[in-house]
Amino acid sequence: MQSHSIQMSSRRALFKTASVLALGVAFALLFQTQAADGKGKLMAYVGTYTSPLQNMRATQVDLPPGNGRGIHLFEVDRATGAMTPAGMHEMGTSPSALAFDAAKTHLYSANETDRLGDNEAGSVSAFAIKADGQLKLINTVSSGGKGPAHLSVHPSGNFVLVANYFGGSVAILPIKGDGSLGEATDMKKDAGTVGPTKAAHAPPGSFAISGHDQTHAHMIEADPSGRFVLHVDLGLDQILVWKFDAQKGTLTPNDPPFVSLPAGDGPRHFAFHPKQSWLYSIQEEGSTIVLFDYDAENGRLTSRQTISSLPPGFAGSNFCSEIMLSADGRFVYAGNRLHDSIAIFAVGKDGKLTYITEEWTHGDYPRSFAFDPSGEFLYSCNQRGDNIAIFRADKATGGLKFTGHYTPVGNPSIIVFRDS
């Protein structure tokens, strides 16, 4: 009996050991497969508006107080698109715009405030991204003007470009070897005649008046080559084009130095087509999208189509927000605030847009939206609704279908994604 018991015990031990080994091998294979397929952890970083004392848009444009607490971190379920809170970097300066460097080892935030220390200026912060996806602040520098509302990283990887909305200016910030930011190598102040408060192409009955009180630099980004830098001024109704010196980090006016949009329409954001020499500009107050041919050799824009961002027959007030193309360049997506929709357009062989439909954002005031890296899901940052709504994208038709997933975030402004 004792020998039988010893044999049974040995078998159980052997079975247990084999099971543990098999489980270990299974997990190892799973992780190897994920690594090989690039299917590690997917993180989302959400910029927000914080204290109403710091949020200039809350105090000057009668928006609700900022309910965000800084940069919110989430882990994303690749299968469903759902997000799980994974941390937060608390800030009191409204990090309303975010951008990664090319390697996604560093994150930069434009902090939409009007004061940095004793100076009337906003700020830009540099963060190192840790192995677990958490953020470590490296440094913060002046943005060179009040209320920075947008920033991007130059294709060279050596500069952050920032647009100061309330300062009506743009600045070039050098990126140092450790990812930190230096003081501006160049700053430009917008100048010219401010457009009328009534947009030329506003829908019937529109009272959309937002930025024709002064100059308002709203977006800045280099063209794909990095030779030219474009920025929009909503108050001037212009897209300005600069020659960029990638050695010195300086801007020189192009010839011509800008292209004008219809008076009062208020250009806000633009997007380059991923495969063709086309640029699409969205107008905040006019609720329009303008197609430009882009001469990449000379940095020149020529308009070729103007189309409403709203469904046929719409009347009333609307403020456009974001514009984005699908990765394959077949569809354009345009954000409508107050109408609270994302309009979907087909891109023709000549670049011209045809309205398809619109999708309700399932929230109030969609400030921006973005696709996850796979292009399977679109995330709408519903600023006044304090949530991010998640949609599944149909790559064949361009359509969006609400997944039923909401993520609560106070005053979300922007969402960006990082694979680990």
C-alpha positions, -999 to 999 in steps of 0.1 A, spaced: 0 0 0 28 24 8 45 17 -25 12 23 -44 7 56 -25 42 67 -34 36 59 -70 3 78 -71 20 108 -54 48 107 -79 23 106 -108 4 135 -94 36 155 -89 47 146 -124 13 156 -139 14 189 -119 49 197 -131 40 189 -167 8 211 -165 28 240 -151 54 236 -179 27 233 -205 10 265 -192 43 283 -191 50 273 -227 15 284 -238 20 318 -222 55 321 -237 41 313 -272 12 338 -267 36 366 -257 60 356 -286 30 357 -310 19 391 -297 54 405 -300 58 391 -335 24 405 -346 30 439 -328 1 431 -306 15 441 -272 -2 466 -249 -20 494 -267 -21 526 -246 -43 557 -252 -33 592 -239 -61 618 -235 -54 655 -232 -81 675 -213 -92 709 -201 -86 714 -164 -92 743 -140 -115 770 -154 -90 796 -142 -65 781 -166 -89 772 -194 -90 804 -214 -118 789 -236 -139 783 -206 -137 819 -194 -137 837 -228 -161 816 -249 -185 806 -222 -176 769 -222 -183 749 -190 -155 747 -164 -127 722 -172 -133 689 -155 -102 671 -167 -72 666 -144 -44 665 -169 -33 637 -192 -54 605 -187 -40 571 -195 -59 541 -207 -52 505 -218 -72 497 -250 -88 463 -257 -79 457 -293 -108 434 -299 -136 456 -286 -121 491 -286 -130 495 -249 -106 515 -227 -96 508 -191 -81 535 -169 -44 530 -165 -32 561 -147 -30 599 -149 -5 627 -150 -22 655 -131 -17 690 -145 -34 724 -139 -26 739 -173 -50 722 -198 -28 699 -219 -53 702 -248 -30 690 -276 -6 661 -276 20 647 -300 45 619 -300 80 618 -314 85 593 -343 98 566 -320 70 572 -295 94 573 -266 84 609 -258 51 628 -256 47 665 -259 17 686 -246 6 721 -255 -8 735 -222 -35 760 -231 -30 786 -204 -22 823 -206 5 826 -180 38 809 -173 53 823 -142 53 860 -145 50 860 -183 18 861 -204 24 829 -223 13 793 -225 37 763 -221 48 731 -237 58 701 -217 81 672 -226 75 637 -211 95 605 -212 74 574 -216 83 546 -192 83 509 -200 49 505 -185 35 534 -205 34 559 -176 47 595 -181 77 612 -165 79 649 -169 112 661 -183 107 698 -186 83 726 -195 91 757 -216 73 787 -228 52 783 -260 60 819 -270 24 831 -268 -9 828 -250 -32 797 -252 -12 772 -273 -39 751 -290 -20 728 -313 15 713 -317 32 688 -339 67 672 -343 87 681 -374 95 651 -397 132 656 -388 124 647 -352 144 677 -340 117 703 -334 82 708 -319 60 732 -338 34 750 -317 5 773 -326 -6 799 -299 -43 805 -304 -48 835 -282 -13 847 -288 -19 847 -326 16 834 -331 37 802 -338 70 790 -323 97 765 -331 110 746 -301 142 724 -304 142 689 -291 174 680 -273 191 646 -272 173 635 -240 139 645 -254 136 677 -235 127 710 -251 149 741 -255 139 777 -258 123 787 -291 147 790 -321 120 812 -339 87 828 -332 64 845 -357 35 868 -349 5 868 -373 -5 901 -387 -31 914 -412 -67 924 -415 -90 903 -393 -120 889 -412 -157 896 -405 -177 879 -378 -202 866 -403 -189 837 -423 -193 839 -461 -204 802 -463 -223 799 -429 -255 778 -430 -288 797 -430 -296 810 -396 -261 805 -382 -249 825 -352 -215 807 -352 -191 835 -342 -159 824 -325 -126 839 -336 -127 870 -357 -118 894 -329 -80 891 -334 -54 869 -350 -57 832 -339 -31 806 -349 -50 774 -346 -28 746 -362 7 741 -374 23 712 -392 51 705 -417 43 691 -451 55 654 -456 89 665 -469 95 688 -439 107 716 -463 76 737 -457 56 744 -426 19 754 -428 -2 771 -402 -37 784 -402 -49 817 -387 -86 815 -380 -90 853 -375 -72 862 -407 -89 835 -427 -55 823 -440 -33 793 -444 3 806 -441 31 788 -457 68 790 -445 101 777 -458 117 758 -430 154 757 -422 159 723 -406 194 732 -394 186 765 -376 149 758 -368 137 790 -385 108 801 -407 110 823 -438 78 834 -456 71 814 -488 62 830 -521 33 835 -519 33 836 -481 -3 826 -476 -36 815 -493 -69 831 -483 -101 813 -474 -135 830 -478 -140 859 -455 -152 850 -420 -152 812 -426 -123 807 -401 -99 779 -412 -92 757 -382 -74 724 -391 -61 708 -422 -50 673 -433 -27 661 -461 -38 632 -482 -16 601 -474 -9 593 -511 -17 623 -532 -7 660 -533 -40 672 -519 -47 691 -487 -81 694 -470 -89 724 -448 -119 726 -425 -135 760 -416 -148 764 -381 -174 791 -387 -183 785 -424 -188 747 -418 -170 740 -450 -142 718 -463 -119 731 -490 -98 709 -513 -64 723 -523 -39 710 -548 -6 711 -531 26 719 -551 51 701 -530 81 715 -549 71 752 -543 48 749 -512 19 764 -530 -19 758 -525 -46 761 -552 -82 756 -541 -104 734 -563 -135 725 -543 -156 738 -514 -182 716 -498 -204 718 -467 -194 697 -437 -232 694 -428 -260 673 -443 -280 688 -472 -306 713 -460 -291 719 -426 -299 753 -410 -286 768 -378 -254 772 -359 -224 748 -360 -187 750 -353 -164 726 -372 -136 709 -353 -114 681 -366 -106 668 -401 -90 634 -408 -85 609 -436 -86 572 -434 -52 555 -437 -59 544 -473 -70 579 -483 -105 568 -495 -125 587 -469 -125 621 -452 -141 626 -417 -151 660 -405 -162 670 -370 -193 692 -364 -199 707 -329 -235 717 -320 -247 694 -348 -226 668 -328 -218 647 -358 -189 632 -377 -195 638 -414 -182 611 -438 -171 619 -474 -158 597 -502 -126 608 -519 -128 607 -557 -100 598 -581 -95 636 -586 -95 643 -548 -129 658 -548 -153 649 -520 -188 634 -521 -210 635 -490 -219 600 -478 -236 604 -444 -229 615 -409 -228 597 -375 -240 611 -342 -211 614 -318 -232 601 -289 -219 631 -269 -218 669 -268 -193 690 -287 -168 666 -305 -136 686 -302 -115 660 -320 -114 623 -329 -88 597 -339 -84 562 -352 -66 535 -333 -35 522 -350 -54 494 -367 -80 517 -382 -107 495 -368 -120 519 -342 -126 557 -341 -127 576 -308 -147 608 -305 -136 632 -277 -169 648 -267 -157 678 -248 -189 691 -232 -202 655 -227 -172 645 -205 -169 613 -224 -151 595 -253 -175 575 -275 -160 545 -295 -171 535 -330 -162 506 -352 -151 517 -387 -161 499 -418 -131 501 -440 -150 492 -472 -177 519 -469 -162 544 -445 -192 541 -422 -191 543 -384 -211 522 -359 -213 529 -322 -199 501 -302 -218 509 -270 -186 518 -252 -183 552 -235 -152 562 -215 -158 590 -189 -132 617 -191 -136 653 -180 -135 677 -210 -115 655 -233 -97 674 -260 -75 649 -279 -66 612 -279 -34 596 -292 -23 560 -292 9 541 -286 18 504 -291 42 489 -266 
